[in-house]
Amino acid sequence: MNTDKNEQKVCPICGKTYTEVPPLSRKDNTILICPDCGTREAL
């Protein structure tokens, strides 16, 4: 697993760039998404 803390990733759902630890999507349990989309899916 890549441990680079400053690596920028792009959320496949909203397209937002983020650097935080990504949650796993609840919709399919395979894709990593941004923390904001993870919160929206959880609610």
Distance bins in CASP14 RR format, pairs under 12 A and 6 or more apart:
PFRMAT RR
TARGET T0000
AUTHOR 0000-0000-0000
RMODE 2
METHOD distances of the structure
MODEL  1
1 7 0 0 0 0 0 1 0 0 0 0 0
1 21 0 0 0 0 0 1 0 0 0 0 0
1 22 0 0 0 0 0 1 0 0 0 0 0
1 32 0 0 0 0 0 1 0 0 0 0 0
2 8 0 0 0 0 0 1 0 0 0 0 0
2 9 0 0 0 0 1 0 0 0 0 0 0
2 21 0 0 0 0 0 1 0 0 0 0 0
2 22 0 0 0 0 0 1 0 0 0 0 0
2 32 0 0 0 0 0 1 0 0 0 0 0
3 21 0 0 0 0 0 1 0 0 0 0 0
4 19 0 0 0 0 1 0 0 0 0 0 0
4 21 0 0 0 0 0 1 0 0 0 0 0
5 19 1 0 0 1 0 0 0 0 0 0 0
5 20 0 0 0 0 1 0 0 0 0 0 0
5 21 0 0 0 0 1 0 0 0 0 0 0
6 17 0 0 0 0 0 1 0 0 0 0 0
6 18 0 0 0 0 0 1 0 0 0 0 0
6 19 1 0 0 1 0 0 0 0 0 0 0
6 20 0 0 0 0 0 1 0 0 0 0 0
7 17 0 0 0 0 0 1 0 0 0 0 0
7 18 0 0 0 0 0 1 0 0 0 0 0
7 19 1 0 0 1 0 0 0 0 0 0 0
7 20 0 0 0 0 0 1 0 0 0 0 0
7 21 0 0 0 0 0 1 0 0 0 0 0
7 22 0 0 0 0 0 1 0 0 0 0 0
7 32 0 0 0 0 0 1 0 0 0 0 0
8 15 0 0 0 0 0 1 0 0 0 0 0
8 16 0 0 0 0 0 1 0 0 0 0 0
8 17 1 0 1 0 0 0 0 0 0 0 0
8 18 1 0 0 1 0 0 0 0 0 0 0
8 19 1 0 1 0 0 0 0 0 0 0 0
8 20 0 0 0 0 0 1 0 0 0 0 0
8 22 0 0 0 0 0 1 0 0 0 0 0
8 34 0 0 0 0 0 1 0 0 0 0 0
9 15 0 0 0 0 1 0 0 0 0 0 0
9 16 0 0 0 0 1 0 0 0 0 0 0
9 17 1 0 0 1 0 0 0 0 0 0 0
9 18 1 0 1 0 0 0 0 0 0 0 0
9 19 1 0 0 1 0 0 0 0 0 0 0
9 20 0 0 0 0 1 0 0 0 0 0 0
9 21 0 0 0 0 1 0 0 0 0 0 0
9 22 1 0 0 1 0 0 0 0 0 0 0
9 23 0 0 0 0 0 1 0 0 0 0 0
9 31 0 0 0 0 0 1 0 0 0 0 0
9 32 1 0 0 1 0 0 0 0 0 0 0
9 33 0 0 0 0 1 0 0 0 0 0 0
9 34 1 0 0 1 0 0 0 0 0 0 0
9 35 0 0 0 0 0 1 0 0 0 0 0
9 37 0 0 0 0 0 1 0 0 0 0 0
10 16 1 0 0 1 0 0 0 0 0 0 0
10 17 1 0 1 0 0 0 0 0 0 0 0
10 18 1 0 0 1 0 0 0 0 0 0 0
10 19 0 0 0 0 0 1 0 0 0 0 0
10 22 0 0 0 0 0 1 0 0 0 0 0
10 31 0 0 0 0 0 1 0 0 0 0 0
10 32 0 0 0 0 0 1 0 0 0 0 0
10 33 0 0 0 0 0 1 0 0 0 0 0
10 34 0 0 0 0 1 0 0 0 0 0 0
10 37 0 0 0 0 0 1 0 0 0 0 0
11 17 1 0 0 1 0 0 0 0 0 0 0
11 18 1 0 0 1 0 0 0 0 0 0 0
11 19 0 0 0 0 0 1 0 0 0 0 0
11 20 0 0 0 0 0 1 0 0 0 0 0
11 22 1 0 0 1 0 0 0 0 0 0 0
11 23 0 0 0 0 0 1 0 0 0 0 0
11 25 0 0 0 0 1 0 0 0 0 0 0
11 31 0 0 0 0 1 0 0 0 0 0 0
11 32 0 0 0 0 1 0 0 0 0 0 0
11 33 1 0 1 0 0 0 0 0 0 0 0
11 34 1 1 0 0 0 0 0 0 0 0 0
11 35 0 0 0 0 1 0 0 0 0 0 0
11 36 1 0 0 1 0 0 0 0 0 0 0
11 37 1 0 1 0 0 0 0 0 0 0 0
11 38 0 0 0 0 1 0 0 0 0 0 0
11 39 0 0 0 0 0 1 0 0 0 0 0
11 40 0 0 0 0 0 1 0 0 0 0 0
11 41 0 0 0 0 0 1 0 0 0 0 0
12 18 0 0 0 0 0 1 0 0 0 0 0
12 22 0 0 0 0 0 1 0 0 0 0 0
12 25 0 0 0 0 1 0 0 0 0 0 0
12 27 0 0 0 0 0 1 0 0 0 0 0
12 28 0 0 0 0 0 1 0 0 0 0 0
12 30 0 0 0 0 0 1 0 0 0 0 0
12 31 1 0 1 0 0 0 0 0 0 0 0
12 32 0 0 0 0 1 0 0 0 0 0 0
12 33 1 0 0 1 0 0 0 0 0 0 0
12 34 0 0 0 0 1 0 0 0 0 0 0
12 37 0 0 0 0 1 0 0 0 0 0 0
12 38 0 0 0 0 0 1 0 0 0 0 0
13 22 0 0 0 0 0 1 0 0 0 0 0
13 23 0 0 0 0 0 1 0 0 0 0 0
13 25 1 0 0 1 0 0 0 0 0 0 0
13 26 0 0 0 0 0 1 0 0 0 0 0
13 27 0 0 0 0 1 0 0 0 0 0 0
13 28 0 0 0 0 0 1 0 0 0 0 0
13 31 0 0 0 0 1 0 0 0 0 0 0
13 32 0 0 0 0 0 1 0 0 0 0 0
13 33 1 0 1 0 0 0 0 0 0 0 0
13 34 1 0 0 1 0 0 0 0 0 0 0
13 35 0 0 0 0 0 1 0 0 0 0 0
13 36 0 0 0 0 1 0 0 0 0 0 0
13 37 1 0 1 0 0 0 0 0 0 0 0
13 38 0 0 0 0 1 0 0 0 0 0 0
13 39 0 0 0 0 0 1 0 0 0 0 0
13 40 0 0 0 0 1 0 0 0 0 0 0
13 41 0 0 0 0 1 0 0 0 0 0 0
14 25 0 0 0 0 0 1 0 0 0 0 0
14 33 0 0 0 0 1 0 0 0 0 0 0
14 34 1 0 0 1 0 0 0 0 0 0 0
14 35 0 0 0 0 0 1 0 0 0 0 0
14 36 1 0 0 1 0 0 0 0 0 0 0
14 37 1 0 1 0 0 0 0 0 0 0 0
14 38 0 0 0 0 0 1 0 0 0 0 0
14 39 0 0 0 0 0 1 0 0 0 0 0
14 40 0 0 0 0 1 0 0 0 0 0 0
14 41 0 0 0 0 0 1 0 0 0 0 0
15 33 0 0 0 0 1 0 0 0 0 0 0
15 34 1 0 0 1 0 0 0 0 0 0 0
15 36 0 0 0 0 0 1 0 0 0 0 0
15 37 0 0 0 0 1 0 0 0 0 0 0
16 22 0 0 0 0 0 1 0 0 0 0 0
16 33 0 0 0 0 1 0 0 0 0 0 0
16 34 1 0 1 0 0 0 0 0 0 0 0
16 35 0 0 0 0 1 0 0 0 0 0 0
16 36 1 0 0 1 0 0 0 0 0 0 0
16 37 1 0 0 1 0 0 0 0 0 0 0
16 38 0 0 0 0 0 1 0 0 0 0 0
16 40 0 0 0 0 0 1 0 0 0 0 0
17 34 0 0 0 0 1 0 0 0 0 0 0
17 36 0 0 0 0 0 1 0 0 0 0 0
18 32 0 0 0 0 0 1 0 0 0 0 0
18 33 0 0 0 0 1 0 0 0 0 0 0
18 34 1 0 1 0 0 0 0 0 0 0 0
18 35 1 0 0 1 0 0 0 0 0 0 0
18 36 1 0 0 1 0 0 0 0 0 0 0
18 37 0 0 0 0 1 0 0 0 0 0 0
18 38 0 0 0 0 0 1 0 0 0 0 0
19 34 0 0 0 0 1 0 0 0 0 0 0
19 35 0 0 0 0 0 1 0 0 0 0 0
20 32 0 0 0 0 0 1 0 0 0 0 0
20 33 0 0 0 0 0 1 0 0 0 0 0
20 34 1 0 0 1 0 0 0 0 0 0 0
20 35 1 0 1 0 0 0 0 0 0 0 0
20 36 0 0 0 0 1 0 0 0 0 0 0
20 37 0 0 0 0 0 1 0 0 0 0 0
20 38 0 0 0 0 0 1 0 0 0 0 0
20 39 0 0 0 0 0 1 0 0 0 0 0
21 32 0 0 0 0 1 0 0 0 0 0 0
21 33 0 0 0 0 0 1 0 0 0 0 0
21 34 0 0 0 0 0 1 0 0 0 0 0
21 35 1 0 0 1 0 0 0 0 0 0 0
21 38 0 0 0 0 0 1 0 0 0 0 0
22 31 0 0 0 0 1 0 0 0 0 0 0
22 32 1 1 0 0 0 0 0 0 0 0 0
22 33 1 0 0 1 0 0 0 0 0 0 0
22 34 1 0 0 1 0 0 0 0 0 0 0
22 35 1 0 0 1 0 0 0 0 0 0 0
22 36 0 0 0 0 0 1 0 0 0 0 0
22 37 0 0 0 0 1 0 0 0 0 0 0
22 38 0 0 0 0 1 0 0 0 0 0 0
23 29 0 0 0 0 0 1 0 0 0 0 0
23 31 0 0 0 0 0 1 0 0 0 0 0
23 32 1 0 0 1 0 0 0 0 0 0 0
23 33 1 0 0 1 0 0 0 0 0 0 0
23 34 0 0 0 0 1 0 0 0 0 0 0
23 35 1 0 0 1 0 0 0 0 0 0 0
23 36 0 0 0 0 1 0 0 0 0 0 0
23 37 0 0 0 0 1 0 0 0 0 0 0
23 38 1 0 1 0 0 0 0 0 0 0 0
23 39 0 0 0 0 1 0 0 0 0 0 0
23 40 0 0 0 0 0 1 0 0 0 0 0
23 41 0 0 0 0 1 0 0 0 0 0 0
23 42 0 0 0 0 1 0 0 0 0 0 0
24 30 1 0 0 1 0 0 0 0 0 0 0
24 31 1 0 0 1 0 0 0 0 0 0 0
24 32 1 0 0 1 0 0 0 0 0 0 0
24 33 1 0 0 1 0 0 0 0 0 0 0
24 34 0 0 0 0 0 1 0 0 0 0 0
24 35 0 0 0 0 0 1 0 0 0 0 0
24 37 0 0 0 0 0 1 0 0 0 0 0
24 38 0 0 0 0 1 0 0 0 0 0 0
24 41 0 0 0 0 1 0 0 0 0 0 0
24 42 0 0 0 0 0 1 0 0 0 0 0
25 31 1 0 1 0 0 0 0 0 0 0 0
25 32 1 0 0 1 0 0 0 0 0 0 0
25 33 1 0 1 0 0 0 0 0 0 0 0
25 34 0 0 0 0 0 1 0 0 0 0 0
25 35 0 0 0 0 0 1 0 0 0 0 0
25 37 1 0 0 1 0 0 0 0 0 0 0
25 38 1 0 0 1 0 0 0 0 0 0 0
25 40 0 0 0 0 0 1 0 0 0 0 0
25 41 1 0 0 1 0 0 0 0 0 0 0
25 42 0 0 0 0 0 1 0 0 0 0 0
26 32 0 0 0 0 0 1 0 0 0 0 0
26 33 0 0 0 0 1 0 0 0 0 0 0
26 37 0 0 0 0 1 0 0 0 0 0 0
26 38 1 0 0 1 0 0 0 0 0 0 0
26 39 0 0 0 0 0 1 0 0 0 0 0
26 40 0 0 0 0 0 1 0 0 0 0 0
26 41 1 0 1 0 0 0 0 0 0 0 0
26 42 1 0 0 1 0 0 0 0 0 0 0
26 43 0 0 0 0 0 1 0 0 0 0 0
27 33 0 0 0 0 1 0 0 0 0 0 0
27 37 0 0 0 0 1 0 0 0 0 0 0
27 38 0 0 0 0 1 0 0 0 0 0 0
27 40 0 0 0 0 0 1 0 0 0 0 0
27 41 1 0 0 1 0 0 0 0 0 0 0
27 42 0 0 0 0 0 1 0 0 0 0 0
28 41 0 0 0 0 0 1 0 0 0 0 0
29 41 0 0 0 0 0 1 0 0 0 0 0
31 37 0 0 0 0 1 0 0 0 0 0 0
31 38 0 0 0 0 0 1 0 0 0 0 0
31 41 0 0 0 0 0 1 0 0 0 0 0
32 38 0 0 0 0 1 0 0 0 0 0 0
33 39 0 0 0 0 1 0 0 0 0 0 0
33 40 0 0 0 0 1 0 0 0 0 0 0
33 41 1 0 0 1 0 0 0 0 0 0 0
33 42 0 0 0 0 0 1 0 0 0 0 0
34 40 0 0 0 0 1 0 0 0 0 0 0
34 41 0 0 0 0 0 1 0 0 0 0 0
35 41 0 0 0 0 0 1 0 0 0 0 0
35 42 0 0 0 0 0 1 0 0 0 0 0
36 42 0 0 0 0 0 1 0 0 0 0 0
36 43 0 0 0 0 0 1 0 0 0 0 0
37 43 0 0 0 0 0 1 0 0 0 0 0
END
